Amino acid sequence: MPMQAPQSRLLGSLNATATASPSPGLAANHTGPWCLQVPIPDGLFLSLGLVSLVENLLVVVAIAKNRNLHSPMYCFICCLALSDLLVSVSSVLETAVLLLLEAGALAGRAAVVQQLDDVIDVLICSSMVSSLCFLGAIAVDRYISIFYALRYHSIVTLPRARCVVLAVWGASVTSSSLFVAYYNHTAVLLCLIILFLAMLALMAVLYVRMFTRACQHAQGIARLHKGQRPSHQGSGLKGAATLTILLGIFFFCWGPFFLHLALIVLCPRHPTCSCVFKNFNLFLTLIICNSIVDPLIYA
């Protein structure tokens, strides 16, 4: 598959199997001997996908079975886990088909591979879009719970949360279908980049404001109990560390993938950008790692 789109590796592998030539898109790009490419073994990709699959499945089952967790906040967390679950399913399915291609089991079945490729592309895109949206929804939910605590249960109701969930999934499936159909249009890539930047800005602003409010609250407590000043400092450091981890992991895992998309728009032919394009599978691996970490942070 061409590297000019956030899509899977099936067609490129099929071409490599059929013609024994490099996959299209990279052949025309001269990167030079200095280019660093980090290889991602299929076994590692499959293992990470399976770990994420099991982990997020446990979160979904736990929330679905425990009636005490049937609240808007856990509804968003469950949907985030389901989105990460789709990321895992698509990566495991893709890697399994790649292994079958390498073994020659699907030789001569280009039509089947094309259909699988389209399905996996839609799964990958919809899971990415929904993951970003639910991360933003969780941030908004926590913000309302802190700044509008007395009115929280009247503002964030379960029916409203379900409407948000349906809207996110509907928009994710629709947009991912359009992205896959028109992946070679610059506007599609710009929409994905803008979505990432918007979610990053939203999370940063909301979580920083929540952290500031927590510090103010801790200072008020410290004034009432002057002897507990060290405890306030410890709470501030703990809050800052939690905020750094939360936003840092989000940016570290998602940033390279969207940097890849931005470079496609800015410098598709430049040798340095072509070198970055060669690490596309590494960027997908980081997103899978984020789906492993998400349950530890949110659930």
C-alpha positions as CSV (number, residue, x, y, z in Angstrom):
1,M,0.0,0.0,0.0
2,P,1.3,3.5,-0.7
3,M,2.7,5.2,2.3
4,Q,0.9,8.5,1.4
5,A,-2.0,7.4,3.5
6,P,-2.7,6.2,7.1
7,Q,-3.5,2.7,5.9
8,S,-2.4,-0.8,6.6
9,R,0.4,-2.8,5.0
10,L,-1.5,-5.6,3.3
11,L,-1.4,-4.4,-0.3
12,G,2.3,-3.5,0.0
13,S,3.0,-7.0,1.2
14,L,0.9,-8.5,-1.6
15,N,2.8,-6.5,-4.2
16,A,6.1,-7.6,-2.6
17,T,4.9,-11.3,-2.7
18,A,3.7,-11.1,-6.2
19,T,6.5,-9.0,-7.8
20,A,9.4,-9.3,-5.3
21,S,9.8,-5.5,-5.6
22,P,9.6,-2.8,-3.0
23,S,6.2,-1.5,-2.2
24,P,5.0,1.5,-4.2
25,G,5.5,4.9,-2.7
26,L,8.9,4.2,-1.2
27,A,10.7,3.2,-4.4
28,A,10.5,6.7,-5.8
29,N,11.9,8.3,-2.6
30,H,15.6,8.5,-2.2
31,T,16.5,8.6,1.4
32,G,20.2,7.9,1.4
33,P,22.4,5.7,3.6
34,W,22.0,7.9,6.7
35,C,18.3,7.2,7.0
36,L,17.4,5.3,10.2
37,Q,14.6,2.8,9.9
38,V,13.4,1.0,13.0
39,P,12.1,-2.5,12.0
40,I,9.1,-3.8,13.8
41,P,8.9,-7.6,13.8
42,D,5.5,-9.1,13.1
43,G,5.7,-11.1,16.3
44,L,6.1,-8.0,18.4
45,F,3.3,-6.3,16.5
46,L,1.1,-9.3,17.1
47,S,2.0,-9.6,20.8
48,L,1.3,-6.0,21.6
49,G,-2.0,-6.3,19.8
50,L,-3.0,-9.4,21.7
51,V,-2.0,-7.7,25.1
52,S,-4.1,-4.7,24.2
53,L,-6.9,-6.8,23.1
54,V,-7.1,-8.8,26.3
55,E,-6.6,-5.8,28.5
56,N,-9.3,-3.6,27.0
57,L,-11.7,-6.5,26.7
58,L,-11.4,-7.0,30.5
59,V,-12.2,-3.3,31.0
60,V,-15.3,-3.5,28.7
61,V,-16.5,-6.7,30.4
62,A,-15.9,-5.3,33.9
63,I,-17.8,-2.1,33.2
64,A,-20.7,-3.9,31.4
65,K,-21.2,-6.4,34.2
66,N,-20.9,-4.1,37.2
67,R,-24.0,-2.1,37.6
68,N,-22.3,0.3,40.0
69,L,-20.2,1.4,37.0
70,H,-23.1,2.3,34.8
71,S,-22.5,6.0,34.9
72,P,-21.6,8.6,32.2
73,M,-17.9,8.7,33.3
74,Y,-17.5,4.9,33.0
75,C,-19.6,4.9,29.8
76,F,-16.9,7.1,28.2
77,I,-14.1,4.9,29.7
78,C,-15.8,1.8,28.3
79,C,-16.1,3.4,24.9
80,L,-12.5,4.4,25.0
81,A,-11.6,0.8,25.8
82,L,-13.8,-0.4,23.0
83,S,-12.0,2.0,20.6
84,D,-8.6,0.7,21.8
85,L,-10.0,-2.8,21.3
86,L,-10.7,-2.1,17.7
87,V,-7.2,-0.8,17.3
88,S,-6.0,-4.2,18.7
89,V,-8.3,-6.3,16.5
90,S,-7.3,-4.5,13.4
91,S,-3.6,-4.8,14.1
92,V,-3.9,-8.5,15.0
93,L,-6.0,-9.2,12.0
94,E,-3.6,-7.3,9.7
95,T,-0.5,-9.1,11.1
96,A,-2.2,-12.5,10.8
97,V,-3.0,-11.8,7.2
98,L,0.5,-10.6,6.5
99,L,1.9,-13.9,7.9
100,L,-0.5,-15.8,5.7
101,L,0.8,-13.8,2.7
102,E,4.4,-14.5,3.6
103,A,3.6,-18.2,3.8
104,G,1.9,-18.0,0.4
105,A,-1.5,-19.0,1.7
106,L,-3.2,-16.1,0.0
107,A,-1.2,-16.1,-3.2
108,G,-3.2,-15.2,-6.2
109,R,-6.1,-13.9,-4.1
110,A,-5.6,-10.2,-4.7
111,A,-9.4,-9.5,-4.5
112,V,-9.7,-11.1,-1.1
113,V,-6.7,-9.1,0.2
114,Q,-8.1,-5.9,-1.2
115,Q,-11.4,-6.4,0.6
116,L,-9.6,-7.3,3.9
117,D,-7.4,-4.2,3.4
118,D,-10.5,-2.0,3.0
119,V,-12.1,-3.4,6.1
120,I,-9.0,-3.0,8.2
121,D,-8.4,0.5,7.0
122,V,-12.0,1.5,8.1
123,L,-11.4,-0.2,11.4
124,I,-8.1,1.5,12.0
125,C,-9.4,5.0,11.0
126,S,-12.6,4.7,12.9
127,S,-10.9,3.4,16.0
128,M,-8.3,6.3,15.9
129,V,-11.0,9.0,15.4
130,S,-13.2,7.5,18.2
131,S,-10.2,7.1,20.6
132,L,-9.3,10.8,20.2
133,C,-13.0,11.9,20.6
134,F,-13.5,9.8,23.7
135,L,-10.2,11.0,25.3
136,G,-11.6,14.5,24.8
137,A,-15.0,13.5,26.2
138,I,-13.4,12.1,29.3
139,A,-11.5,15.3,29.8
140,V,-14.7,17.4,29.4
141,D,-16.6,15.0,31.8
142,R,-13.9,15.4,34.5
143,Y,-13.8,19.2,34.0
144,I,-17.6,19.5,34.6
145,S,-17.3,17.2,37.6
146,I,-14.8,19.6,39.2
147,F,-16.0,23.0,38.2
148,Y,-19.7,22.3,38.3
149,A,-19.7,19.7,41.0
150,L,-23.2,20.5,42.4
151,R,-24.8,20.5,39.0
152,Y,-22.7,17.6,37.5
153,H,-25.5,15.0,37.8
154,S,-28.0,17.2,36.1
155,I,-25.6,18.3,33.3
156,V,-24.0,14.9,32.6
157,T,-26.8,12.4,32.5
158,L,-26.7,8.9,31.2
159,P,-29.1,9.6,28.3
160,R,-26.9,12.6,27.2
161,A,-23.8,10.4,27.6
162,R,-25.4,7.8,25.3
163,C,-26.2,10.5,22.7
164,V,-22.6,11.6,22.8
165,V,-21.4,8.0,22.4
166,L,-23.8,7.4,19.4
167,A,-22.7,10.7,17.8
168,V,-19.0,9.9,18.2
169,W,-19.3,6.4,16.8
170,G,-21.5,7.6,13.9
171,A,-19.1,10.4,13.1
172,S,-16.1,8.0,13.4
173,V,-17.5,5.4,11.0
174,T,-18.7,8.0,8.5
175,S,-15.5,10.0,8.5
176,S,-13.3,6.9,8.4
177,S,-15.1,5.6,5.3
178,L,-14.6,9.0,3.6
179,F,-10.9,9.0,4.7
180,V,-10.3,5.6,3.2
181,A,-12.2,6.5,0.0
182,Y,-10.4,9.8,-0.5
183,Y,-7.1,9.1,1.3
184,N,-5.1,10.7,-1.5
185,H,-6.7,14.1,-1.0
186,T,-4.8,16.7,1.1
187,A,-8.0,17.9,2.8
188,V,-8.5,14.4,4.4
189,L,-5.0,14.5,6.0
190,L,-5.6,18.1,7.1
191,C,-8.8,17.0,8.8
192,L,-7.1,14.3,10.7
193,I,-4.2,16.6,11.8
194,I,-6.7,19.3,12.9
195,L,-8.6,16.7,14.9
196,F,-5.5,15.6,16.7
197,L,-4.4,19.2,17.5
198,A,-7.8,20.1,18.7
199,M,-8.0,17.1,21.1
200,L,-4.5,17.9,22.3
201,A,-5.3,21.5,22.9
202,L,-8.6,20.6,24.6
203,M,-7.0,18.1,26.9
204,A,-4.1,20.4,27.8
205,V,-6.4,23.3,28.6
206,L,-8.9,21.3,30.6
207,Y,-6.4,19.2,32.6
208,V,-4.2,22.3,33.4
209,R,-7.2,24.2,34.7
210,M,-8.2,21.1,36.8
211,F,-4.7,20.9,38.2
212,T,-4.7,24.6,39.0
213,R,-8.0,24.3,40.8
214,A,-6.7,21.3,42.8
215,C,-3.6,23.3,43.8
216,Q,-5.9,26.2,44.9
217,H,-7.9,23.8,46.9
218,A,-4.8,22.3,48.5
219,Q,-3.6,25.8,49.4
220,G,-6.9,26.5,51.1
221,I,-6.5,23.3,53.2
222,A,-2.9,24.2,54.0
223,R,-4.0,27.6,55.4
224,L,-6.4,25.9,57.8
225,H,-3.7,23.4,58.8
226,K,-0.4,25.3,58.6
227,G,1.5,22.3,59.8
228,Q,0.6,20.3,56.8
229,R,2.6,22.4,54.3
230,P,4.8,19.5,53.2
231,S,1.7,17.5,52.4
232,H,0.5,20.3,50.1
233,Q,3.8,20.3,48.3
234,G,3.7,16.6,47.9
235,S,0.2,16.7,46.5
236,G,1.2,19.4,44.1
237,L,4.2,17.4,42.8
238,K,2.0,14.3,42.6
239,G,-0.6,16.2,40.6
240,A,2.0,17.7,38.3
241,A,3.5,14.3,37.7
242,T,0.1,12.8,36.9
243,L,-0.7,15.6,34.5
244,T,2.7,15.2,32.8
245,I,2.3,11.5,32.4
246,L,-1.3,11.9,31.1
247,L,-0.5,14.5,28.4
248,G,3.0,13.2,27.8
249,I,1.9,9.6,26.9
250,F,-0.9,11.0,24.7
251,F,1.5,13.2,22.7
252,F,4.3,10.6,22.6
253,C,2.1,7.8,21.3
254,W,-0.1,9.8,18.9
255,G,2.3,12.6,17.9
256,P,4.6,10.7,15.5
257,F,1.7,9.3,13.5
258,F,0.2,12.8,12.9
259,L,3.7,14.2,12.3
260,H,3.9,11.5,9.5
261,L,0.6,12.9,8.1
262,A,1.8,16.5,8.4
263,L,5.0,15.7,6.5
264,I,3.0,14.1,3.7
265,V,1.3,17.4,3.2
266,L,4.4,19.6,3.7
267,C,7.2,17.7,2.1
268,P,6.1,14.4,0.4
269,R,9.2,14.2,-1.8
270,H,11.9,15.5,0.5
271,P,14.6,12.8,1.4
272,T,14.3,13.6,5.1
273,C,10.6,13.3,5.1
274,S,10.9,10.0,3.1
275,C,13.1,8.7,5.9
276,V,10.3,9.5,8.4
277,F,7.8,7.7,6.1
278,K,9.8,4.5,6.4
279,N,9.0,4.3,10.1
280,F,5.2,4.3,9.6
281,N,4.9,0.8,11.2
282,L,6.7,2.2,14.3
283,F,4.2,5.0,14.6
284,L,1.3,2.4,14.5
285,T,3.1,0.4,17.1
286,L,3.2,3.5,19.4
287,I,-0.6,3.9,19.0
288,I,-1.0,0.2,20.0
289,C,1.2,0.9,23.1
290,N,-1.1,3.8,23.9
291,S,-4.1,1.4,23.8
292,I,-2.2,-0.7,26.4
293,V,-1.5,2.2,28.7
294,D,-5.0,3.8,28.4
295,P,-6.7,1.3,30.8
296,L,-4.0,1.8,33.4
297,I,-4.5,5.6,33.3
298,Y,-8.3,5.8,33.0
299,A,-9.7,2.6,34.2
